[in-house]
């Protein structure tokens, strides 16, 4: 998990800068951003030398064999493209790492196929079988607890859905987690989140080991920071992790309502550096879960999910699930804000998004909405007017396009309305919700720009973003490197401003730097 040791100063020679497209995108610098040439500098030089000192970008000048600073190092970029490092604004880091170790259910197209996978994975002893990644909404058959019991017997089985909002368990699995289920064997929403914490406690040693092994994967994709919204005491957990060495990414550690009183009592404030982490961990936002998800049919909607049978399968009488009333959220947001903690509200269905905006309007507090998957057109402009950030996951559009057509057939024009939010002036930030989608910002960028994956025709292409806006959404609005910024940088082999969707998705990252130290590469 450690950053590479290295000098306090580094010169990166011969970088190219993606071309500015005139729409606030990457490429050319802002006026006076560079030491030589100002706004028109890229037109005057093909390559640039970048000096990094004490974790910051010190200067950027046209290439002229800039010498290494005393005691410093020189890296030759050979014309590769220099960009600000990428952030994933919504992750569940332990769940992401654990998903790589669990029985993969992502390709199962039916309950019967899942049962076959479980049967093949049963251990000789009674070690629990934990799977991840099923999407039951499109299955032709339905999960049942009896079917899992018949396959697994006394072996505990816990199968986590791809959206993390429910699990399918057998009798022994329910006993292990201390939960009750109906005949379908499903545990949803609040009861499942509590059970998930108990599941993690059973495998906590494996979880920490898996996370340490997985973290280097982030740097290889150009990730310099994540917002960790794991269901845990994230501030304490990350402080303890970094006692064994620094992480290769910056972390903002999220808080949930059950831990808000403790966080306020301890004086934590969003953005505050967590002592003992070398500046790599800061306090993140309070996260409120206001509704569920599309796959679990619990996203809260103005109109019912299509079809009577679907309404029966969807908690809330076919409209989805409401976790908190607006008044409750208003009170919580006010308490958090009074203590210096910002709030982000999980809202996927259009009614949930409206309610979340109502909360921020009632409190007068800026904040974020996670997902904003189905947004009524009346609400687009409210994001900008209220100063609410749309923290979205474009790759979910590719995962959920068929489910949206099935369950929201008359509202797909409202799904993942990235272009509409962008035109309305909303601030957009990209994440993955990992492990729900790959923790790879390039996948999100490609999905946002092309609205396509795997060669399929673009889905609702009118909601595609220009690549400049997609990159800005992945770099916290840093459209280009500039002196004085943190030296959180990446070097790519391809210019993302001219890449097609496939090249964006497979973007070759040559090197990643965080706080002036290499976390991946160079070379």
N, C-alpha and C positions, 0 to 999 in steps of 0.2 A: 504493500500500500504506500510505499514511500516515494516521494519525489526524488528525481535524480539529483545527486550532489553536483554543484557547479559553481562557477565564478559569479560574483555579484554583478558583473557587466558582460554583455555579449553583443557582438556586432553580427547582424544577419545581412549578408551581402547579396545583392543581385536579385531582389524580389520584384515581382510584377504586381500591379494593383488592378483588380477587376475594374472594368470601365464603368464610370458613373453613367446612369441611364437618364439623368435629368429628373427623376421622380423620387428623389430622396433615397436612392438605392446605393449599393456599394460601388466602389471604383475610385473616382476622383475624390480628393479631400475637400472638406469644407473650407471656406475662405480663411486664409492665414493658419491653416492647420499644420502646414509643413514648414520646415526651416528654409526652404528655397522654393519660391515660385507661387505659394498661395494656392488659390482655387484652380489655376491653370497648370499646376506643376506636372501632372501626368503627361500632358501633351509635350512637355519639354524634355522628358526623359523616358527611356524604355524600362529601365530598372532602377531600383532604389536600394540604399543601404539604411538599415534600421539599427539604431543603437538602443539597447535595453540596459538600464542601470537601476539597481536596487528595487527590482520588481516593477518598474515603470518604463514606458516608452520615453526615451530621452530626446531623440531627434530622428528625423527621417529626411535624408538628402539624396539627390541624384547620385547614382553609383559612381564612385571614384576611388575604389580600393580603400575605403575607410579603414584606418589602422585599428587594431585591437586596443582597447583601453588598457592601462597598466593592470596586469594581473587578470585581464579579461580573456575572452575567447572569441573566435571568428567561426561562423558557419556560412558556407557558400550555398545559397538557395538555388543557384543555377536557373533563375528565371521562373521559379515557382510562384504561385499566387498567394499573397498575404492577406488574411482576413482576420477580423475579431473572432475570438473563440466563441463556441456555441454553448448555449444553455438549454437544458431541459427543464421547463418550468413546472412539471408535475410528474413526480415519480413516487413509487413505493419501493425503496431500495432493497429492503430485506425480502419482500415478496418477489421482486425482480430476480434477485440472486437465487432464491429458493426454487423459482419456477424452472430454472435450468437443471435442477437436480430431481425434479418430480416426473412422474409418469406423464408423457405428452399425450394430451387428448385433443389437440387442436385440429386434427384431420378427421376426427370421428364425425360421420354424417348422420348418426342415429344413436339412440340409447343402446340398441343391440350391439353396435360396433364398440361402444364404450365398455359394455360388459365383456366383450371378447378381449379387449386390451387388459382389463382388470384380471380376468382369468389367467391370462398369460403372464401376468406380473406377480401373482400370489407367491409369497415366500414360504419356505418350509416351516418356519416358526410363525408366531403371531405378530410379527412386526407390522405396524400399520402400513397400508398402501395409500400414499397420498398422490393424487393426480392433479393436473392443472390444464385448463385451456378449453373446456368444452363450451359450445354455444348451442343450447337446447332449443332456442326459439324456432329455428327452421326444421327441426327434426320431424320425420313422419310419425314417430312413436314418442311416447312420453316416459320419462323416468319414473321408476317406482322403487320404494324401499325393499319390497319383497324380492324383486329381481336381483338387487345387489346382495341381499341375504342369501339367496339361492346360489349365487356364484361364489361368494367369499366366505360364507359360514361365520365362524368366530373371529376371523381376521378383520380388524377395524379398517374400514375403507372411507376415506374422505376425499372427494373429488371437487376441486375448486373451479368455479366457472371462469371463463376468460375475462369477464368484466369485474371479477372479485366481489360481486354483490350477492352471490349465493353459493351453496355447496350441496352436493348430492352425497348422502351418507347412508351407510347400512346401520343395522341395529348396534353392532359393536362399535362403529364409528360414533354414533350418537351417544353411546355410553361413555366413550373415551372423552368426548368434548362436553358432556353434561348438557346436551340439548335434546329437545323433543321435536319430532317431525310429524307430518301427516303421512298419508299413504304414498305420496310421491317421493318421500325421503329428502325433500329439499328444505334447506334452512336459508332464509332470506334476510337481507338488510340488517337491522340492528342486532337481532339474535345471532346472526352469522358473524358480524364483526366482532362481537364478544367472544364467540367460539373460535374465530381465527386467532385471536390473541392467545387463547389456551393451546391451540395447535402449535403456534410458534414456540410456546414455552416447552413443549414436549421435545422440540427439535432445535433448541436455542443454540447448542454447540455447533450443530451442522449449519445453522443459519449464518453465524458469524464467519465460519470458515468459507462458506460459499460466497459471502459478500467480499471477503478479502481477495479471493481468487478472481472475482468477476470485475472488480473496479478497474483494473488496467484496460479492459475492453472499451471503457468510455473514452480514454485518451486517444485510443487508436481511431476513433471516429470524430475527433476534434472537439469533444465535450470538455468544457472548462468549469462547468458549474451545474448543480442540480438543486431543485427545490424538493426536499424529501418530505412527503406527506404520508409516511408510514403510520399505521395505527400503533403508536408506541410513545414512550418518553424519549423523543428524538434528541432533545438537547443533551440529556444525560448519556444516552447511548453513543452519540457521536463524540462527546467529550471522552468517554472511556475508550472508544475505538482508536482515537488519535494518540492515546498514551503509548501505543505500540509503533508510532510513526505517522507522518502526515499522509493524508489522502491525496490522490492525484487530481482531485476536483474540489472546487469550492462547494460548500453545502449550506443551504438555508434550511434549518430544521423546523418543521411545522408543528403546530400545537392543536389538540382537539379539545372540545368543550369540557370534557371530564377532567382535563389537566389545566384548564384555564385558571381556576383559583390558585393552584400551586404556582403557576408561572407568574401571576400577578403578585402573589405574596413574596416571591423571590426577586421581583423587580426586573424581570426580563422585558425587553422592548424589541420590537421588530427591527432588524438591521444591526442589533448589538452584537459585537464580537463575543463569542463564547471563550472565556479564559482557558488557557491550556491547549488551544487548538492551532496555534501559530497563525491566526488570522484566517484559517481556512473554513471555519464554521461560524455562521451567524444565526441569530434567531429569525425564523421565518414567520409566516402568518398563522393566525388561527384559522382552522378549516371547519366549516359547518356543512354537514351533509344534509341537504334539504329534500332530496328525492332519490330515486334509484337509478336504474339504467334501462336501456332499450331491450337488450337481450333478456333480462329478467322480467321485462314488462312492468317495471316499477318506476320508470321515468314519469313524472307527473305532468299530465297533458290537459289542455282545455277540452279536448274531444276524446272519446273512447278509442282504444285500440280496435282495429277493424275486426268484426266478426264476433258472434256470441261466444264461440268456444274460446277465442282469444281473451275475451273479457273475463271468462271464468278463470283462465290461467293467470290473469293479471290481478295482483292484489289491488284493492281500492276500487273494485267494481268495474275494472276495465279502463280507468283513468290513470292508474299508477298509484304511487305511494308518496304521502306527505310525511316527512319525518318531524318537521317543526312548523308551527304556525308563525305567521309573519311577526306577531307581537313578541313571541319568544325570541326570534332572531334579532329583532330590534334591540331588545334588552341586552342580549349577549354581545352584539356589536358595540353598543354604547359602553358596556363595562370594559371590553377589550380596548377600545379606543382611548378611554380615560387612562388606561395603564400603558399606553404607547404601543399596543399590539394591533397590527392591521388584520383585516379579515378577508378571507376568500370563501365564497359559497359555492359548493357543488350544486349545479343545477343543469339538468339535461333536457327535461321536457319543457315545452313552451310556457306552461303555467308556472313551473318552478322558476324559470328565468324571469318571468314577470314579477313573481313574488320576491326574488332576490333583488331585482332593481328597486322594487318598492321599499325594501329594507334600507338600501343605501340612500334612497331619496328621503325616507323618514328620518334617518339619523344625520343626514348631511355629511356623511363620512365617505371618502373615496375608498374603493376596494377592488376586488377581483371577483369574477365569476368563472368557475372551472367548468369546462366543457361547452356550455352554450350550444348544445347540439341542435336543438329545435327552437328557433327564435321567431316569434311573431313579428311581422314587418313593422308594426307600431313601436316595437322596442329597439330597433336598430339605432336610432338617433339618441335614445336615452343613455346608451353606453357612454358616448362622448360627452353629452350634456352633464352627466352625473360624475364623470371622471372615473368610470368603472372599466377596468381592464378586462378584455375578453381573453382568458387563458384557455386556449383551444388545442385540440389534438387532431390535426388534419388526417392522420393515418386512420383514425376511427371512421372517417367518412368512407374509406375503402373497405373497412371491415363490416360496416353496418349498412352499406347502400342497399343490399338486398332485403335486409330486415326492415329498413325504412320504407321500401316499396311495398312490403307485405303489410306492415302494421300502420303506416302513416301514408297511404297511397295518395291522398289528396293534399298532402302537406310537404312533399319532398322538396318543393321550391324554397321551403324555410329551413332546410337541413344544412348545417355547417355553412351559414351564409357569410363566408369570409369576405368576398368582394363587397357585399352590401355593408358589412360593418366597416370595412376599410373606407368605402366612399363616404360613410356617415362620420368619419373622423375618429372612430374608436381606436384606442391603443390595443394592438393584438400581440399576444405572446404565445409561443408554441411549446408544447410538451408532448409526452408520449403516454402518460398514465402507466408507465411500465410497471408490471409486465404485460399490461393489457395490449400494448403495441410495443414494437421494438424500441429500446432506448437508443435511438439513432436519429438525431435531428435531420439528417439528410433524407430519411424516409418521409418525415413530416413535410419538409420543404418540397420534395417531389410531388407528394400528394396534393399539396396546396396549389402548386403551379399547374399541374396537369389534370387534377381530379380523376386520375386513372392509376391502375396498377395491373400488372400481369397481362398487358396487351388489350385490356378491355376498353371499350369506348369510354370517353370521359363522361362522368356522371355530374349532371348539372354544371356544365362547363362555364355557365355565366357567373358562377361563384368562384372561379379560379382567381388567384392572386398573381400579380407580376412577380418575377423572381426577386426583384429588389425589395418588395414589401415582405416576401417570405423570409428572406435572409435577415432583414431587420427584426422580424418577429422571433428569430432564433438567436439573436445577439443582443437582446435587451435594447434594441434601437441603435446600437453602435453600427453605423453604416460604413465606417472605414477606420483603420488604425490612425491614431493621432498622438503627438507628444502630450505627455501628462496623463495619459490613460494607463490603467493597469496593463502590464505586459501579459495579457491572456490572449494568445494568438495562435493561429493555425496556418500551415502552409499546405496548399493543395496542388495536385498535378494538373488540374483542369480549371479553367475560368468558370465559376458557377453562373456568371451572368450570360454566358453563351451556351451553356450545357443544356441538353435535352433532358426529358424526364428520367430516362434510364441512366444517363450519366450522373444526374443529380443523386439518384438513389444509391448508386455504386461509387460515389465520389471518393477518389483515392486521396487520403490524408497522409502527407509525407511526414509531418511533424506537428506536435502540439506543445504549447508552452503555457504554463500557469504561474503567475507571479514571478515571471522572469526565469523560471526553471523548466527544463524540458521534461514532460511527462510521457511523451511518445516521440521516438526518433531523436534527432534528425538522422535520416538515412535508413 
